[in-house]
Amino acid sequence: MEPRLASGLWVSAYLTRLRLADIPAFVTAKGDATAGAVVVKSATLDGRACAFSRSFDLLNDRRTWVVLAEGAEPDVDAVLARARRADPDLWIIEVEDRAGRTLLQEDGLSH
């Protein structure tokens, strides 16, 4: 089983990696610094968005990013608002990139 970083530390490192790649990102909901789950919303600035959350992949015995919601940005925002109401410890990071880059597939960004 892979070790887990505290959520606040992971978010800080992720924002730094995005900044170094010149990809704008913002924390739109700050969750629990130690163990809050993290959702990454990718806004492509054309009215569409996709939100990713972490899930455990039993087949490969590791955590992986999965699509939580995808579609018109207001619809994705509604899903995230419901998730935040259900889990006030949830972090939501919004990434704004026309190409939809999130860097979540890169090494070191497993959470």
PyMOL CGO cylinders between C-alpha atoms (Angstrom):
from pymol import cmd
from pymol.cgo import CYLINDER

trace = [
    CYLINDER, 0.00, 0.00, 0.00, 1.35, 3.40, -0.98, 0.3, 1, 1, 1, 1, 1, 1,
    CYLINDER, 1.35, 3.40, -0.98, 1.88, 6.01, 1.76, 0.3, 1, 1, 1, 1, 1, 1,
    CYLINDER, 1.88, 6.01, 1.76, -0.46, 9.00, 1.81, 0.3, 1, 1, 1, 1, 1, 1,
    CYLINDER, -0.46, 9.00, 1.81, 0.56, 12.60, 2.23, 0.3, 1, 1, 1, 1, 1, 1,
    CYLINDER, 0.56, 12.60, 2.23, -1.48, 14.97, 4.36, 0.3, 1, 1, 1, 1, 1, 1,
    CYLINDER, -1.48, 14.97, 4.36, -4.05, 16.60, 2.08, 0.3, 1, 1, 1, 1, 1, 1,
    CYLINDER, -4.05, 16.60, 2.08, -2.81, 20.15, 2.68, 0.3, 1, 1, 1, 1, 1, 1,
    CYLINDER, -2.81, 20.15, 2.68, 0.75, 19.17, 1.76, 0.3, 1, 1, 1, 1, 1, 1,
    CYLINDER, 0.75, 19.17, 1.76, -0.40, 17.35, -1.39, 0.3, 1, 1, 1, 1, 1, 1,
    CYLINDER, -0.40, 17.35, -1.39, -2.51, 20.35, -2.46, 0.3, 1, 1, 1, 1, 1, 1,
    CYLINDER, -2.51, 20.35, -2.46, 0.43, 22.71, -1.93, 0.3, 1, 1, 1, 1, 1, 1,
    CYLINDER, 0.43, 22.71, -1.93, 2.76, 20.50, -4.00, 0.3, 1, 1, 1, 1, 1, 1,
    CYLINDER, 2.76, 20.50, -4.00, 0.13, 20.10, -6.74, 0.3, 1, 1, 1, 1, 1, 1,
    CYLINDER, 0.13, 20.10, -6.74, -0.45, 23.86, -6.99, 0.3, 1, 1, 1, 1, 1, 1,
    CYLINDER, -0.45, 23.86, -6.99, 3.31, 24.40, -7.22, 0.3, 1, 1, 1, 1, 1, 1,
    CYLINDER, 3.31, 24.40, -7.22, 3.61, 21.85, -10.02, 0.3, 1, 1, 1, 1, 1, 1,
    CYLINDER, 3.61, 21.85, -10.02, 0.75, 23.53, -11.92, 0.3, 1, 1, 1, 1, 1, 1,
    CYLINDER, 0.75, 23.53, -11.92, 2.30, 26.98, -11.41, 0.3, 1, 1, 1, 1, 1, 1,
    CYLINDER, 2.30, 26.98, -11.41, 5.64, 25.74, -12.78, 0.3, 1, 1, 1, 1, 1, 1,
    CYLINDER, 5.64, 25.74, -12.78, 3.79, 24.47, -15.88, 0.3, 1, 1, 1, 1, 1, 1,
    CYLINDER, 3.79, 24.47, -15.88, 2.03, 27.87, -16.25, 0.3, 1, 1, 1, 1, 1, 1,
    CYLINDER, 2.03, 27.87, -16.25, -1.39, 26.32, -15.62, 0.3, 1, 1, 1, 1, 1, 1,
    CYLINDER, -1.39, 26.32, -15.62, -3.68, 28.55, -13.53, 0.3, 1, 1, 1, 1, 1, 1,
    CYLINDER, -3.68, 28.55, -13.53, -5.28, 26.82, -10.54, 0.3, 1, 1, 1, 1, 1, 1,
    CYLINDER, -5.28, 26.82, -10.54, -7.22, 27.92, -7.48, 0.3, 1, 1, 1, 1, 1, 1,
    CYLINDER, -7.22, 27.92, -7.48, -8.42, 26.33, -4.26, 0.3, 1, 1, 1, 1, 1, 1,
    CYLINDER, -8.42, 26.33, -4.26, -12.17, 26.95, -4.37, 0.3, 1, 1, 1, 1, 1, 1,
    CYLINDER, -12.17, 26.95, -4.37, -12.92, 24.92, -1.23, 0.3, 1, 1, 1, 1, 1, 1,
    CYLINDER, -12.92, 24.92, -1.23, -10.39, 24.29, 1.52, 0.3, 1, 1, 1, 1, 1, 1,
    CYLINDER, -10.39, 24.29, 1.52, -10.87, 20.96, 3.25, 0.3, 1, 1, 1, 1, 1, 1,
    CYLINDER, -10.87, 20.96, 3.25, -9.29, 19.18, 6.19, 0.3, 1, 1, 1, 1, 1, 1,
    CYLINDER, -9.29, 19.18, 6.19, -5.51, 19.71, 6.08, 0.3, 1, 1, 1, 1, 1, 1,
    CYLINDER, -5.51, 19.71, 6.08, -4.74, 16.20, 7.26, 0.3, 1, 1, 1, 1, 1, 1,
    CYLINDER, -4.74, 16.20, 7.26, -7.20, 13.79, 5.71, 0.3, 1, 1, 1, 1, 1, 1,
    CYLINDER, -7.20, 13.79, 5.71, -9.64, 15.69, 3.48, 0.3, 1, 1, 1, 1, 1, 1,
    CYLINDER, -9.64, 15.69, 3.48, -10.40, 14.15, 0.10, 0.3, 1, 1, 1, 1, 1, 1,
    CYLINDER, -10.40, 14.15, 0.10, -9.36, 16.17, -2.97, 0.3, 1, 1, 1, 1, 1, 1,
    CYLINDER, -9.36, 16.17, -2.97, -11.39, 16.83, -6.11, 0.3, 1, 1, 1, 1, 1, 1,
    CYLINDER, -11.39, 16.83, -6.11, -9.77, 18.49, -9.13, 0.3, 1, 1, 1, 1, 1, 1,
    CYLINDER, -9.77, 18.49, -9.13, -12.07, 20.38, -11.49, 0.3, 1, 1, 1, 1, 1, 1,
    CYLINDER, -12.07, 20.38, -11.49, -10.68, 20.99, -14.95, 0.3, 1, 1, 1, 1, 1, 1,
    CYLINDER, -10.68, 20.99, -14.95, -12.34, 23.97, -16.66, 0.3, 1, 1, 1, 1, 1, 1,
    CYLINDER, -12.34, 23.97, -16.66, -11.51, 24.33, -20.36, 0.3, 1, 1, 1, 1, 1, 1,
    CYLINDER, -11.51, 24.33, -20.36, -12.86, 27.90, -20.49, 0.3, 1, 1, 1, 1, 1, 1,
    CYLINDER, -12.86, 27.90, -20.49, -15.45, 27.02, -23.15, 0.3, 1, 1, 1, 1, 1, 1,
    CYLINDER, -15.45, 27.02, -23.15, -18.32, 26.31, -20.80, 0.3, 1, 1, 1, 1, 1, 1,
    CYLINDER, -18.32, 26.31, -20.80, -17.32, 22.69, -20.17, 0.3, 1, 1, 1, 1, 1, 1,
    CYLINDER, -17.32, 22.69, -20.17, -15.61, 21.05, -17.24, 0.3, 1, 1, 1, 1, 1, 1,
    CYLINDER, -15.61, 21.05, -17.24, -14.58, 17.71, -15.79, 0.3, 1, 1, 1, 1, 1, 1,
    CYLINDER, -14.58, 17.71, -15.79, -14.09, 16.83, -12.14, 0.3, 1, 1, 1, 1, 1, 1,
    CYLINDER, -14.09, 16.83, -12.14, -11.74, 14.09, -10.95, 0.3, 1, 1, 1, 1, 1, 1,
    CYLINDER, -11.74, 14.09, -10.95, -11.62, 12.31, -7.61, 0.3, 1, 1, 1, 1, 1, 1,
    CYLINDER, -11.62, 12.31, -7.61, -9.41, 9.59, -6.21, 0.3, 1, 1, 1, 1, 1, 1,
    CYLINDER, -9.41, 9.59, -6.21, -10.64, 6.03, -6.06, 0.3, 1, 1, 1, 1, 1, 1,
    CYLINDER, -10.64, 6.03, -6.06, -9.00, 2.79, -5.05, 0.3, 1, 1, 1, 1, 1, 1,
    CYLINDER, -9.00, 2.79, -5.05, -8.34, 0.45, -8.00, 0.3, 1, 1, 1, 1, 1, 1,
    CYLINDER, -8.34, 0.45, -8.00, -8.70, -3.04, -6.50, 0.3, 1, 1, 1, 1, 1, 1,
    CYLINDER, -8.70, -3.04, -6.50, -7.42, -4.73, -9.66, 0.3, 1, 1, 1, 1, 1, 1,
    CYLINDER, -7.42, -4.73, -9.66, -4.10, -2.87, -9.57, 0.3, 1, 1, 1, 1, 1, 1,
    CYLINDER, -4.10, -2.87, -9.57, -3.97, -2.34, -5.77, 0.3, 1, 1, 1, 1, 1, 1,
    CYLINDER, -3.97, -2.34, -5.77, -3.49, 1.42, -6.04, 0.3, 1, 1, 1, 1, 1, 1,
    CYLINDER, -3.49, 1.42, -6.04, -5.31, 4.72, -5.98, 0.3, 1, 1, 1, 1, 1, 1,
    CYLINDER, -5.31, 4.72, -5.98, -6.25, 6.28, -9.30, 0.3, 1, 1, 1, 1, 1, 1,
    CYLINDER, -6.25, 6.28, -9.30, -8.00, 9.40, -10.58, 0.3, 1, 1, 1, 1, 1, 1,
    CYLINDER, -8.00, 9.40, -10.58, -11.53, 8.80, -11.91, 0.3, 1, 1, 1, 1, 1, 1,
    CYLINDER, -11.53, 8.80, -11.91, -14.09, 11.11, -13.49, 0.3, 1, 1, 1, 1, 1, 1,
    CYLINDER, -14.09, 11.11, -13.49, -16.61, 12.28, -10.90, 0.3, 1, 1, 1, 1, 1, 1,
    CYLINDER, -16.61, 12.28, -10.90, -18.58, 14.56, -13.23, 0.3, 1, 1, 1, 1, 1, 1,
    CYLINDER, -18.58, 14.56, -13.23, -18.23, 15.82, -16.79, 0.3, 1, 1, 1, 1, 1, 1,
    CYLINDER, -18.23, 15.82, -16.79, -20.25, 18.18, -18.97, 0.3, 1, 1, 1, 1, 1, 1,
    CYLINDER, -20.25, 18.18, -18.97, -21.49, 21.75, -18.89, 0.3, 1, 1, 1, 1, 1, 1,
    CYLINDER, -21.49, 21.75, -18.89, -19.58, 23.70, -16.24, 0.3, 1, 1, 1, 1, 1, 1,
    CYLINDER, -19.58, 23.70, -16.24, -22.71, 24.68, -14.23, 0.3, 1, 1, 1, 1, 1, 1,
    CYLINDER, -22.71, 24.68, -14.23, -23.72, 21.01, -14.04, 0.3, 1, 1, 1, 1, 1, 1,
    CYLINDER, -23.72, 21.01, -14.04, -20.26, 19.99, -12.81, 0.3, 1, 1, 1, 1, 1, 1,
    CYLINDER, -20.26, 19.99, -12.81, -20.34, 22.85, -10.28, 0.3, 1, 1, 1, 1, 1, 1,
    CYLINDER, -20.34, 22.85, -10.28, -23.71, 21.56, -9.00, 0.3, 1, 1, 1, 1, 1, 1,
    CYLINDER, -23.71, 21.56, -9.00, -22.23, 18.08, -8.45, 0.3, 1, 1, 1, 1, 1, 1,
    CYLINDER, -22.23, 18.08, -8.45, -19.29, 19.60, -6.58, 0.3, 1, 1, 1, 1, 1, 1,
    CYLINDER, -19.29, 19.60, -6.58, -21.57, 21.76, -4.43, 0.3, 1, 1, 1, 1, 1, 1,
    CYLINDER, -21.57, 21.76, -4.43, -23.55, 18.66, -3.40, 0.3, 1, 1, 1, 1, 1, 1,
    CYLINDER, -23.55, 18.66, -3.40, -20.30, 16.77, -2.68, 0.3, 1, 1, 1, 1, 1, 1,
    CYLINDER, -20.30, 16.77, -2.68, -19.04, 19.65, -0.54, 0.3, 1, 1, 1, 1, 1, 1,
    CYLINDER, -19.04, 19.65, -0.54, -22.30, 19.80, 1.43, 0.3, 1, 1, 1, 1, 1, 1,
    CYLINDER, -22.30, 19.80, 1.43, -22.02, 16.04, 2.06, 0.3, 1, 1, 1, 1, 1, 1,
    CYLINDER, -22.02, 16.04, 2.06, -18.33, 16.29, 3.02, 0.3, 1, 1, 1, 1, 1, 1,
    CYLINDER, -18.33, 16.29, 3.02, -17.21, 19.65, 4.46, 0.3, 1, 1, 1, 1, 1, 1,
    CYLINDER, -17.21, 19.65, 4.46, -13.64, 18.30, 4.70, 0.3, 1, 1, 1, 1, 1, 1,
    CYLINDER, -13.64, 18.30, 4.70, -13.46, 18.06, 0.88, 0.3, 1, 1, 1, 1, 1, 1,
    CYLINDER, -13.46, 18.06, 0.88, -10.87, 20.11, -1.00, 0.3, 1, 1, 1, 1, 1, 1,
    CYLINDER, -10.87, 20.11, -1.00, -11.85, 21.42, -4.45, 0.3, 1, 1, 1, 1, 1, 1,
    CYLINDER, -11.85, 21.42, -4.45, -9.12, 22.67, -6.76, 0.3, 1, 1, 1, 1, 1, 1,
    CYLINDER, -9.12, 22.67, -6.76, -10.10, 24.36, -10.02, 0.3, 1, 1, 1, 1, 1, 1,
    CYLINDER, -10.10, 24.36, -10.02, -7.62, 24.14, -12.88, 0.3, 1, 1, 1, 1, 1, 1,
    CYLINDER, -7.62, 24.14, -12.88, -8.17, 26.45, -15.87, 0.3, 1, 1, 1, 1, 1, 1,
    CYLINDER, -8.17, 26.45, -15.87, -6.58, 25.30, -19.10, 0.3, 1, 1, 1, 1, 1, 1,
    CYLINDER, -6.58, 25.30, -19.10, -8.05, 25.39, -22.61, 0.3, 1, 1, 1, 1, 1, 1,
    CYLINDER, -8.05, 25.39, -22.61, -6.31, 22.08, -23.42, 0.3, 1, 1, 1, 1, 1, 1,
    CYLINDER, -6.31, 22.08, -23.42, -7.66, 20.43, -20.28, 0.3, 1, 1, 1, 1, 1, 1,
    CYLINDER, -7.66, 20.43, -20.28, -4.22, 19.79, -18.76, 0.3, 1, 1, 1, 1, 1, 1,
    CYLINDER, -4.22, 19.79, -18.76, -4.33, 18.78, -15.09, 0.3, 1, 1, 1, 1, 1, 1,
    CYLINDER, -4.33, 18.78, -15.09, -0.98, 16.95, -14.72, 0.3, 1, 1, 1, 1, 1, 1,
    CYLINDER, -0.98, 16.95, -14.72, -2.80, 14.28, -12.65, 0.3, 1, 1, 1, 1, 1, 1,
    CYLINDER, -2.80, 14.28, -12.65, -1.30, 11.53, -14.79, 0.3, 1, 1, 1, 1, 1, 1,
    CYLINDER, -1.30, 11.53, -14.79, 2.26, 12.57, -13.92, 0.3, 1, 1, 1, 1, 1, 1,
    CYLINDER, 2.26, 12.57, -13.92, 4.41, 10.62, -11.47, 0.3, 1, 1, 1, 1, 1, 1,
    CYLINDER, 4.41, 10.62, -11.47, 4.27, 11.84, -7.91, 0.3, 1, 1, 1, 1, 1, 1,
    CYLINDER, 4.27, 11.84, -7.91, 0.71, 13.13, -8.01, 0.3, 1, 1, 1, 1, 1, 1,
    CYLINDER, 0.71, 13.13, -8.01, -0.90, 10.04, -6.53, 0.3, 1, 1, 1, 1, 1, 1,
    CYLINDER, -0.90, 10.04, -6.53, -2.56, 10.98, -3.25, 0.3, 1, 1, 1, 1, 1, 1,
]
cmd.load_cgo(trace, "trace")
